[in-house]
Amino acid sequence: MSALERREARRRERQQIAEALLSTPPPVDALGGRIVSTLDREVVHASRSRPVVKWTLSVNGDGPARTVGVIGKGFRKGGGEEAWHLLRRLRAAGLDDHVFQVPEPYGFDPVRQMLAQEVAPPRTLHDGLSGDPAAAVPDVRRVGQWLTRLHGVGEVDLPPLPTTFEQDKLLSYAEGLADAVPEHDARVQALITRTTAALARVSGPCVTTHGDFQPKNIHLDDERVVVIDFDRAAWAPAARDIGHFIGQTLTMGASRHGTIAAAASWVDAFVPAYLEAGGDPGVEADVPAYVARTFSEVLFYRLVVRPVDDFSFVPEWLDEWERTLEQAVAP
């Protein structure tokens, strides 16, 4: 079988896994009605581990039938029931108002290991990178305020981030990057070592963290900010989310516009908005370590997991990784 045939076989497998979730309607007990009919259904994201599908349903409650969109997310490796409970707890803690939200969880199907939840607004913060990123700065400020709200809800029965989690991840990135860009290996390994040391010095207090707080997981409209995908949520330092957002924002901006500085205005708006809304100013000292960690993760993804065709951006990204570490707290 050729490489092309293997890729096509994997694509078909992912599609079949996702379509299997659509075999019966989703669990929607929280809607307080019954499903009258399925108006439409589709695969949103085909994946072997985290397939996502969508139904458009006609639901009959106390009044006339209404049309409701439902997202179904499969957790084939487990964790779906925990995600369902977490969304419920976060909404009970205040992330269900008319401004700052997480999706309403409608139900969990243990047979399909599928979480059914509210459809988020179609626009993502990442869409703001399509044109002039500076035009989306007001949205970025709202996003910073949302994160302050999350970090302020207190512990919601989340597991702590494992002690060796970051170290183990960085080691795996180091191995993959060594094979992908051997010409930069010495520099990459030095940066990985320095990043590991910087993370070991993080001393900020732990809060409820999202774990993958980045523009593609942030949906919004004119009034609401709705954040999805809490699969990596953990009790961890607040800088974990802030640094991840900054690292992802800078690299996404660079991928879209060709320079790491393209989305700098977002960083300049995000952190002050987080602090002005009540975020702990003490976390700023820990943020560069997590920005550096995110650079390693994004490089691993773009060079190893789903390699791009052109690696010419790597030196500039390594320069930025280096500059970020220079801002980290000295030992």
N, C-alpha and C positions, 0 to 999 in steps of 0.2 A: 504494500500500500504506500503510495507516495505521500509526501508531506501535505500536499493540497487535499488529498483524499482523507487523511487523518484529521485535518482541521474541519473538513465538512462533516465527518462522522461525529466529531465532538460537538459541532454546532447543532446537528440533528438531535443528539442526545440531550443537550441543554434545552432545546425547544420542547422535546417530549416530556421532560421532567416538569417544565413550567405548565404545559398544557394539561398535565395530569391534575394539577390543582384546580382546574376549571371544570372537572368532571361533575361536581355537584355545587350548589350555591354555597356562599360563605356563611359562617356563624355570625348572626347579627342580633343576638339577644339584647344588647344594650340599646338598640333602636326602638324597642318597645312595640314592635309590630310584627307582621308576618310578610314574607316575600310572596307577592302576587305573581310576578313573572320576572324572567331575566330578559332585559331589553338588549343587552350587548355584553360581550365578554372578550377579553384580549390579553395577550402576553405583553407585559410592559418591559420585563427584563428576564431573559433566559439565563439561567445559571444552574450549575450542579448543586451548589450549596445554599444559595439565597435567591431562588426564583421569585419574581414579583409579577402578579397578575392584577387585572381589574375587572370588576363587574359593574354594569349599570343596571340597577334593579328598580322595579316598581314595588313599593312597600306600603302596606295598608295598616295604619294605626287607628287612632280614635276617629280621625276624619277621613277625607278622601285619600286615595292612593297618591303617593308622591314618588318622584324619581330621586334615587340616591346612588351616588358613586361609592364603591367600596374597593379598597386596595387589599389584596391578599398577599402576605409575605410568608414564604416557606422557610422553615428553619430546619433543614435536613440534618444538620449536625447538632441539633438541640439548641435550647435557649429561647424558644418562642414563647413558652408560658411565662418565663421570667420577664421577657420584653412586654408582654401583655400586662402583667401586674405592675411593672415599672411605669408604664404610661398612665395607668389608673392612679397610681400614687402621686405622680407629678402633677396631674390635673387636679387632684384633691389638694395639693400643696399650693395651687394658685396659677399653674400654667394652663389655664382654660378660660382666661378672660377675653375681652374683645380685642386685645392688642398682642399679648404674648401667649403663645399656645404650643402644645404638642398635639399630635393627632388624637382624636377620640378613638379609643379602642372599642370595637364593636363585639369582639368575641375571639375565642381561641378554639381551634379544632385539633384535638390531640392525635387524631388518626392521620391527618395530613400534616401535622406539626405546622399549622398555619395560623398566623395572626391576621385577623380582619380588622381594618381600621379606616378611619375617615380619609378621604382624598384631600391632600394638601393643595393650596393654590398652585396653579400651573407654572407661575413664574418663579425662577430661582435667583438667588443672588448672583450665581455664576453667569446668568444671562446679562448682567450688568457689565461684563467684560467684553461684550460683543462690540460695543461702540467705544465712546470715551469713558474710561472707568471713573473719571472725576464726576460724571453726571450721576453716578450711583452713590455718591458719598452720603446723602441723607439716609438712604436705605442701610448703609453700613453702620451708621450711628444707631439706628434702631436695633440692628443685630447685636451691637455691643451691649445695649441695654437689656436685650433678651438674655444674654449670657450672664449678666449680673443677677438677673432674676433666678436663673437656674442655680447659680452658685450660692444663692441665699436661701434655698429651700430647706437646707439641713440634710441630714442623712436620711435616705429613704430606703433603708434595708438593701444597700448595694454592697457587693463584695469589694474589699480593698484591692487595689492594683497589686498583683504579686510583686514581691520584693525584687526579683530578678527579671521582671518583664522587659524593661527597657534594655538591659544588658543583653538578654537573649536575642531580642529583635535586632539590635545593632550588630551582633555577631553574625547573624544570618545575612544581613545586608552586606556586611564586609565580604563574606564569602562570594556572594553573587556578583557584587561589583568588581571584585578582583578578576573574575572570568570575563565580565562584559567589557571592561575598559582597562586592560592590563597596562596600557601606557600611562594611566593615572593611578596605578595601584598604590604606590608608595604614599602619594598625597592623600588618597582616600583612606588608607589604613590609619594614617596619622590623624586625620579629621575624626574618624570613628573613635579612636582612642581618646581624643580630647573631648568629644561629645559625651562619651561614657563617663568620663571624670566630672564633667560639668553637671550631668544629671545626678551623679552621686552626691553633689554638694547642695542640691535643692533642699530647702528647709521650710518652705511655706506650708501653712496649714492645709489639711485636706478638706475637700468639699465634694458635692455631687458633680461629677464631670461627665460630659457627653462622650468623649473619647475619639470622635471623628468629626469635630466641629469645623466644617469647611463649606465654601459657597454652594456646592452642589447639594448639600443636605439642608439648605436653608431656603424655605419657600416663603413668599410674601406677596401681599397685595397692598392696596393703598392704606389699609388699616392694620392688618395682622402680620406678625412674623410667626411662622409655624416651622418648627425644626423636626426633622424625621431621623430615623436610623440610629437608635440607641444601642446597637449591638455591642459597642465597646464601652458602654457606660461603666464607671467604677468610682469608688471613693478614692480620690487622688488629689494632688496639688492643683490648685486653680490654674496655675501657669500651663498645665497640660493642654487645656482647651485654647487658651490665648495663643500659645506658641504654635499649636497645630493650625489654627486659623491663619496666623500670619505667614507661616511657611507655605501653606497651600495657596493662599492668596497671591503671594509673590511669584510662585512657580506657575500657577494658572495664568496669571497676567503675562508672564514671560512666554508661555506657550502660545498665547493668543497674539501678542504684540511684538515678540522678538527681543524684549529686554526685561531684565529683572526689576527695573524701576517703574514699569508700566502701571502697576497697581499700588505704588507707594502711597498715594493719597488715601487709599483704603486703610492702610496701617495707621497713618497719621490721624484718621478719624476714629478708628475702632477702639484703640486703647483709651483715649480720653473719654469716649462715650461710656465705656465700661466703668471707668473710675468715677466719672461724674454721677453715674446712676447708683453709686454706693459700693463699687468693687474695692477690695483691699489694695491700697497702693503698694503694700509690701510685696505683692506678687511680681512686680515689674523686674526685680532682680533675678527671678528664676525663669523669666520668659525666654531669654536667648538660648538657654540650654534646650528647651523644647522646640524652638524654631530650628535649631541645628539638627535635632533628631528628626524633624519632619523633612528637612532637605534630604537626609539619607534615605528616608522611606520613599519619597517621591522619585528620587534618582533610581532606586531599586525597581520601582514599578515601571518607570519609563525605559529603563535599559535592560531589565531582566524579565519581569512578568509579562509585560506587553511592549516589547521593544519597538521604538520608533525607528524610522529609516535613517534619520540624520542625527548623529551624535555631536554635531559641531557646537551645540549649546553648553556642553559639559564644562569647559574651562570657566566660563562666566559664572555658572552655578556653583562651582567649587570655590571661586573667589568670594561669592556672597556667603557661602557656608563658613569660610574662613573669617570674614568680617563679623559674622554673627557670633562666632566663638570668642572673638576679641572683646565682645560686650559682656560675656558671661562673667559671673562672679569669680574673682581670683581666689585660688586656694589659700 
